Amino acid sequence: MINWKALMIGIIAILILALATQFAFLMTATWLTILKNRQDIGAQDLQMLIYIAGFIFASITLIPGGFITAYISKTKVITHCAIVGLVATAISLSTAPDSEHATSKGALFIILGTGMVMLGGVLWKWWSGRTSS
C-alpha cells in the first residue's frame, strides 16, 4: 500500500529544503567566482569546485527528504523514497534552463538524486533500528 501522505510530505520537504539550499549554493558559486578573479584558479578548477558544492547542497536537500519520507511511511521505505526521489528530481530538472532536452547530465542528476533520497531512507532504517533496541 502506498502511503500518499509520506509521498506528498517528502516531496514538499525536498522542495522547501531546495529553496534554502539553492540560495546557499548561489552564494557559494558567487563567492567561488569572486575568488577565481582574485586568485589564480583555472576555469576547469572553478567548474569542479562548483560541481562539488552543488553535490554537497543536493545531499543536504535530498538525504533529509528521504529521512522524512521514511519516518512518515514506516513501511516499504525504499520504495517510497525512490518514488519521492524520482518525482522531486524530475520537478527540479524540469524547472532548469534547457530542460526541454534530455541530456546525460540530467539522467545522472535523476539517478544520483533518487539514490540520495533512498540513502536517507536507509539512514532512517538504521536510526530507527538503533533507537528501538
Buried (B, 14 or more C-beta within 10 A) or exposed (E): EEBEEBBBBBBBBBBEBBEEBBEBBEEBBEEBEEEBEEEEBEEEEBEEBBEEBBEBBBBBBBBBBBBBBBBBBEEBBBBBBBBBBBBBBBEBBEEEEEEEEEEEEBEEBBEBBBBBBBBBBBBBBEEBEEEEE
